[in-house]
Structure formats: structure tokens, C-alpha cells
Amino acid sequence: MLKISDSFYKEEVRLGFTITETMKRAWSVQLEMLDAIMNIAQRHNISIWADYGTLLGSVRHKGFVPWDDDIDLCMFRKDYMAFHTILKEELSMAYKISSFYATDDYDQPNLLVTNRHHLDLGNNPHEKAITNMQHGCPYITGIDIFPLDYVPADAEQLNLISNLYISAYDLAFNFDYYRSTGELESNLLQLESLLSTKLERNDHLRSSIWKLADAIAMMTYENEAADIAHYSRCAVYGFHNTCKKSSYNKTVYLDFEMIQVPAPEGYDDVLSSLYGKDYMTPVPGTAWHTYPFYKVQDKRILFNSKLGQMGDIF
């Protein structure tokens, strides 16, 4: 098990950016989760790699990008599909696994592993015990795991696959909007016609559309592809955002804080695809989500505390 020194919690300035003790404790939780996930993957001979900001951080900073607050991993699709069950069986019961293959209410095209099921609001001894075990971090934080799929080398096939995937992705991602405008059924009927399939109209419809998008992403075989990609990212930024399949032929290990993480040998190609050729030049404050992640959770903790104080008054 990974051992993290108390000195790691200290507030620190990196590249002029202040990393608070609160964030350091969240990082500590994520690093322990990362260590556990990497060990499980190794036991099952599954290749897993640092991805997105975690890959960038390992190459450029030998650790977290100072203004990043989560960990990203990726693996080949076939391993990704099997990893859901493996993690359920082998991860700590304190952790939660979320994806549209594991939970009905999850609406993102990736697997999310979080450190706990519930936020520590300060009024539950069980949650407090978990917080104490997790470096004094009361928050729900986690690791995103993304599937890598093959991209058709044939231009005609790529055009077909990309258009189908983008249609399914858009319908799943904007499900509530299309339902509110009354356009959901007509768009879904068109997609079903193109794919010669039929989805049940039930409470799990959105999850079924996500799974349909995944099925489209899996249509291309390895021998039909020269490139590999995150299809969900390509749906937003275009299918020119791919990297060479050969980039993942071998794994190298790079320093990341006090541990080492696996990275694709062709990480330059991968990072250039994700961030451009000048990815080695830091741009502070460019995290893809609201920083820090626990800002909203802090509001819930504060609100719960205020309610408790009102209870004392009345």
C-alpha cells in the first residue's frame, strides 16, 4: 500500500500557483486510488496508461499539473469493458464505481472511480471515520478511466462511423434537452433506422443510447485502423484529434509525485494530439473543469452546518 508522508500535505507554490493543504489531501486520496487501480490492472495483465492532464503532468511536471485536481487514465476498449467487473470484485468497498454499465444515473462516456459513496457532511460517524482514513479529506473525488477505440483508416468508413457516433453521442449527452423540445423520438427513430436496431423506451433509455454510441465506437477492428482515439473527445473536437495506434505499442514508466505511472511510449504523439505541439509550455489555470472540484461540495458542507446550528436554536 502506498505510504504518503504528512509533509506532502503542506501548502506549496509551484510555477507561481498555490496548492493548498486541502488540495494536497485530495491529491493524496487520488494517489492511493491510483496505486490500487494500477496494482489491480497489473495483476490481470491489463495495460493501463496515464491520460489527459495526468499524462501531461507526468511528462512536464513529474507529478500533478499544479492547477489540476483529478487523475485520468485510459485503456484499450476490450480491457475497459472487463475492468468494470474486476474493479467491483477487487477494489475497496469504500470506493464507488460509476458508468452507464454499472449505474443507471451516470451520464458520461467513461468509468469513474470515486473514493467514497457519500460526502462527509460532518454529522455521520461512519463518514467521519472514512475521512480520517483518507487523509482528512471529506470530499468525493475520483479517477476517470477512458476507453481507447480504433479509428477507420478508410475515409468512407470513417465518415460513416464518425457521423453515426456523433449523432448517438449528441442524443445521449443532450438527452434532457431533446426530450424537453419533443425532438428525442424523431432523432432516435432516425438513428435506429440507420443502425437497424430498436431501443426500449423505458427509464434506462439514456443509458441505452450511451451504450449504442459505444457499440458504434467498437465497430472498427484493429486491422482496419492506423489511429486510435477517445471517441467522446472526437465527438466534440473532431475526428482529426487522433493519435497513432503505434503510440501505445509499448509502455514506459514516468515519475508522478512519489510514484511512477505507466505512459504510452509515444506520449509525444498523444500529448500533441490532446494539447498541441507546444504542450511543454505551461498555461496556468487551464483545467477543463471548475477548479477546485470541491467548491460545490464545500457549499453543501457549509449549508448542512448552518442547518445544524438552526436546529440548536429551535
CORQUIGI-V113439 format. One record per pair of residues at least 24 apart in sequence whose ideal C-beta (glycine too) atoms are under 6 Angstrom apart, sorted by the first residue. I is the first residue (numbers start at 1). J is the second residue. D is the distance in Angstrom with one decimal. If there is no record, write none. Layout:
BEGIN
I:J:D, I:J:D
END
This chain:
BEGIN
2:32:5.3, 2:35:4.1, 4:28:4.9, 14:66:4.1, 15:66:5.5, 15:282:5.7, 17:66:4.2, 17:67:5.5, 17:284:5.5, 19:66:5.9, 25:135:4.5, 25:136:5.5, 25:137:4.4, 26:137:5.3, 26:141:5.1, 28:135:4.3, 29:115:5.1, 29:134:4.9, 29:135:5.8, 29:137:4.9, 29:141:5.7, 30:71:4.9, 30:141:6.0, 33:143:5.4, 34:71:5.5, 40:90:5.2, 44:86:5.9, 46:79:4.6, 48:73:5.6, 48:75:4.8, 49:74:5.5, 49:262:5.2, 49:263:5.7, 49:264:5.2, 50:261:4.5, 50:263:5.2, 51:146:5.9, 55:263:5.9, 56:271:6.0, 58:254:4.1, 58:256:4.7, 58:261:5.4, 58:263:6.0, 59:267:5.9, 60:280:5.7, 62:255:4.3, 63:256:5.5, 63:257:4.2, 67:284:5.7, 67:285:5.4, 67:287:5.5, 68:287:5.4, 69:291:5.8, 69:292:5.3, 69:293:4.9, 71:143:4.6, 72:144:5.0, 73:145:4.8, 74:146:4.5, 74:148:5.4, 76:148:5.3, 77:147:4.6, 77:149:5.2, 77:218:6.0, 80:147:4.0, 94:130:5.9, 100:207:4.3, 100:210:4.5, 104:204:6.0, 109:232:4.1, 110:144:5.1, 110:146:4.9, 111:145:4.2, 112:142:5.4, 112:144:5.7, 113:142:5.5, 113:143:4.9, 114:140:5.2, 114:142:3.7, 115:141:5.6, 116:140:5.8, 119:297:5.6, 121:301:5.8, 121:304:4.3, 139:294:4.4, 139:297:5.0, 146:230:5.4, 148:228:5.2, 149:217:4.3, 149:231:5.2, 150:220:4.4, 150:222:5.6, 150:225:3.6, 150:228:5.9, 151:225:5.4, 151:227:4.2, 151:229:5.1, 151:242:5.0, 152:220:4.9, 152:224:5.7, 153:225:5.7, 153:226:4.6, 161:219:5.9, 162:239:4.6, 164:216:4.9, 165:213:6.0, 165:216:4.6, 165:217:5.9, 165:231:5.6, 166:235:5.0, 167:191:5.5, 168:212:5.2, 168:213:3.8, 168:216:5.9, 169:213:5.1, 169:235:4.1, 171:209:5.4, 172:209:4.2, 172:210:4.6, 172:213:5.8, 175:206:4.5, 241:273:5.8, 243:269:4.8, 243:270:4.9, 243:273:4.4, 244:269:5.4
END
